[in-house]
C-alpha cells in the first residue's frame, strides 16, 4: 500500500532518527538522505534483539533497506516481553507506516494487535513465527516441523553409528513455551525419534532460546543422568553450544562423544560451532530477510502486486561433511 509522502510529523521524526544515526532499538537505519526525500516508512517490530539470530536479522534488514533511499527503516526491540512488543506495535500503528514487519514473540498474544494493524490498512508481514489467526498480509517462514524431522533423522543416523543400532539417551533443550517454533521443532524431531523404542529422552528442559538458561538446564540434566547422555538436541544453536560447554567442563572426554545438535545455522555461529567440532550438526533456519524485503518493496511500489498468503523457505543441514564439500 503506497501512501506517497508520509506525514510531515512522521517524516520529521524519522529524519531525526536518520540524522542521529539510530532507531528506537539503537540500530543504524536505512532512510532518506541527501537530495531525495523518503517516501515510505517501514517499521520492523523485533521480538528480542538479544538473541544472536535476531541481531543478525536486524543487521541484514538495515543493510538491505539501505539500498532504497526512498525508505526510512525503523527497528523496535520487544526485549522478549510480549506486553512490550504489543505496546510498540500499537505505537507503530499510530505512526501509520507504509509497511509493518513483525517477528512475533508469542503466537497468541500478538494476534489481536496485528489484527489492529490490518484494520488500520497497514500492510503487515508476519516473519518466521506464525500467530493464532492470519492477521497479516503475508507470512514468510521456514518449516520448523521439517527442520525437526531433519534433526530427528540425523540423530537416528548418528546413534546407529555410535551404538550399532538406533538406541541412546537424549537430552532436549527447548525454546520458549507457547512459541510455535519450539513446539514444531519438538514435534518434528519426535515424529522420527518415537519410532525407535530404544531411543530414550532422559531429560527435557526449557532454555527459552538463551545460552545461559540452557547451561543451567544442562547442569540439571547432567546431574540427573550422572552424565549418561548420548545426544543433546537444542532448539537453537546458542542452547546446543551452552550444553556443550557444560559437558566439556564436567567431562572433556564425554564432550567429544556426545552428539550435539542445534538449529539456526548462522555462518558465524552455528556453522562455526560445527566447523570447530563443538556441534555435530546444525540446521539452517533462514533469516527470511531477502524475501521480506523483496515482497515488502513490491507491496510499497506496485499497487497491482498481490503477495502470496505464505512463503515457505527451504532449510539445509550443516555437518562437517557439508562444510568440507563447500571447500573442495
N, C-alpha and C positions, 0 to 999 in steps of 0.2 A: 504494500500500500504506500503510494507516494503522496506526500503532502506538500512537496515543493520546499520552500524555505521554512525552517522551523521557526516558532515564535521568537520574537525578539528577546523575551526574558530567558527562554531556554538557551538560545544561541549565546546570549551574554554569559550565562553560567558555564556553558560548555567551552566557550573560547577562553574563559578564565582558567578552566581546568587545563586547556592546552597550553596556555601561557605559563602556568605553574608547572607543567610537565607531570601532572599527577591526575589519577582518577580518584574516586572515593576509596578505592582499595589500595591506592598508592602505586598503581602500575602506570607506566607511561602510555597515554592514549594515542591512537591514530586520530587525525582530525584536520580541520580546516587550517590552512596556513598560507602565508604569502598573499597572493592576489585573489585566490579562489575561495569564496565563502563556502562553508559547509551547507549542504542541502539536507542531510539526513542525520538523525540522532539514533544511534544503536546502543542499547543498554544490555549488558550481559550480567545476569544475576547468577553469580557463582556460589555454590553451596559452602565451600570451605577452602580458602586459599592455602591452608597449612599442609594439605596433602601434596606430596610431590607430583602426582598425576595432575592435580588441579593447578599447581603452579606452572607446570609445563603447558597446560591447556591455555592458561591466561597469556603466557608469553607468546604462544603461537597465534592466538587470536589478535593480540595487539600488533604483531608483525604483519599478519595477513590484512587487517583493515588499514594498516598504514599505507598500503598500496592504493588506497582510494581516498584522495584528498577531499572528496565531497562528503565524507563520513566523519562524524565525531563519535568516537567509541569510548564507552564508559563501562568499567567493571565495578560491581559491588561484591562485598565479601560477607556471606552469611555466617561465617565462623562456626560451622557445624551446629547452628542453632536455628531450628525451623521457624520459631517465632520471629527471630531477627530477619531471616530471609523473606518471610511473608511481609513484614513491615517495609523492607527495602523494595519489594515488588510493588506494594501499594504506593510508595513514594514515586517509583518509576512510572506508574500509570498516571499519576498527576502531571508528570512531565511530558506525557503523550509522545513517547518515542515513535519513530517510524518503524522500528523493529525491536522486539524484545526477545532475547535468548535466555533460556532458563535451564540451568543444571540443577534439578530439584534435590534437596537433601532427603526428603521423605516422600513416599508415594501418595499417602492420603492427605497429609496436612497442606500440601502445596496445591491441591486440586482446585479448591474454591478460588483462591486468589488469581490463579492462572485463568480461571473462567471469567473473572472480572476484567482481566486484560483483553480477552476476546470480546467481551460485551462492549468494551470501550473502542472496539475497532482496531486494536493494535495487533498486527501480525506477530505471531508468537511461535518460536521454535523451541520445542522441548528436546533437551540434549541428553542423550545416553541413559537417563533413568526415566522410566515411564511414570505416569501418575494414574490415579484411580479412574478418572474419566478423561476422554480425549479432548481436553480443554487446550488445544493448541492448533496452529495452522499445519504444522508438520512435526514429525518425531524422527530424530536422527539417532541411530543407536547401533549396537552390535548385539549378537545373540548370546546372552550370558548363559543360557541353558546349554547351548552348543559348546561354549568355552568350557563349561563344567564337564560335559561329556568328553571333550578332548583331554582334559586333565585326568578324568577317570580312566580313560583308555591308557594314557601314559603311565599312570600309577600301576595298573594291572600288568603292563609290559615290564616295568622295572621290578616289580615284586617277583614276577616269574623268573626274570634273570637272576635276581638276588637269592631267591629261596627255592628255585627249581619248580615252583608251581605258584599260581596266584593266591598267595597267602601272606599275611603280615598284619602288623599293628599300626593303625593310622591315628594321627592327631589332626584335627581340623580346627583352624583358627578362622572364625567367620567375620564378615563385615557387620555393619551396624544392623541391629534388629529393626524390622519394619522397612528396610530398604530392599526393593525388589531384586536388585542386582545380587545381593548377598543370598537371598533365597534361591534365585535361579542358579547361581554358581554351586550352591549345595545340591540342589535337585538334579542338575545335570550330571554332576560327578557321581552321586549315589544311584542314579539310574543305571550306571555302569557297575559301580562297586558292589551294589546289593545283589548282583548276580553271582557273586563269589562268596559263599558262606565262610570261607577261611580268611577272608579279609575282614578284620575287626576294627571298629572305631573305638579306641580306648579312652579318648578324651575329646571333647568339643567345647570350645570357649570362644567368647566374643571379644575380638580385639578392636572393633569399631574402626577398622582401616588404619589404625595407628601402630607404628613400630613399638613404641614404649608399652602400650597396653598389651600388645601381642607378646612382648617379652615377659610380662607378668603372668599372662595365661600359660606361656610355655614353661615357666618355672613351676607352676602348679601341675602341669601335665607331666613334667619330668619327675617331680616328687611322687605323684600319684602312681606312676607306672614304674618307678625305680629305674628309669632310663631305658625301659624295654620298648623301643619305638623303631619302626621301620620307615615311616613316611610322615612328613608334615605337609599338609595341604593348606596353604594360606590363601585367602580370597583376594589378597593383593600382594605385591612384591615386598612392600615395607614390613608386613607382618611375617611373611616367609623368611625374610632376611633377619628380622628380630629373633625369630625362633632359632635360626642357625647360630646366631651369636650366643644365645643361652646355652645351647647344646655344646658348642665349641668350648665355652668357658668351663663347663662341668666335665666334659669328656671329649678332648680333641679327637681321639681315635673314633669315637662313635659319630662325631660330626661328619667324618669322612664317609661313613657308611649309610647314614640316614638320607633318604630321598626327599629333598626339599623342593616343593612345587609352589609357584606363585602365579599371579595374574597381573597384567598391565603391559609389561614388556617395553618400557621406555628405554631408548638406546643407552642413556647414561645411568640407568638404574637397574631394572630387571635384567636387561640383556648383559649389562656389565657384571652383574652377580653371577650369571650363568658362565660368562667368559672366565671369571676368576675361580669358578668351581664352588661357589657358595650355594647356588641353586642348581638343581638338576634340570629344571625347565621353568620357563615362564610362557604365558600365553598372551599374545598381544590383544589388548583392548584399545581400539583406535581412539585417538583424542577427538575425532569427529569434527575437527576444526575446518579442514578444507571443504568438506561437504556443506557444513553450516554456512560458511562464507559464500560459497558458490550459490547455494539456494537463496541465502539471505539477500545477496546483491540482485538476483533475478526478481525477487519479491519487490525490492525497492525500485528497480528501474524498468521493469517490464510489466505494465498493467494487465497484460493478457496472460501472464505466466500463472499457471496453476500447479503448485508443488504436489508431489505425491503425499498421501497421508503419512506414509512411513518409508524411511530409507534405512535398510539394514546393511551395515558394512562388514566385510569379512575379517576373520581373525587368522592367526597362524601361530604355530608352536615355535618357540626358540629353545634350542637344545645345543649342546656342544657340537653335535653333528651338523645342524643347520648353520651355525656360525662358521664352522670350518668350511662348509661348502661355499659360503659367501666369499671367503678369502682365496679359494682355489682359482 
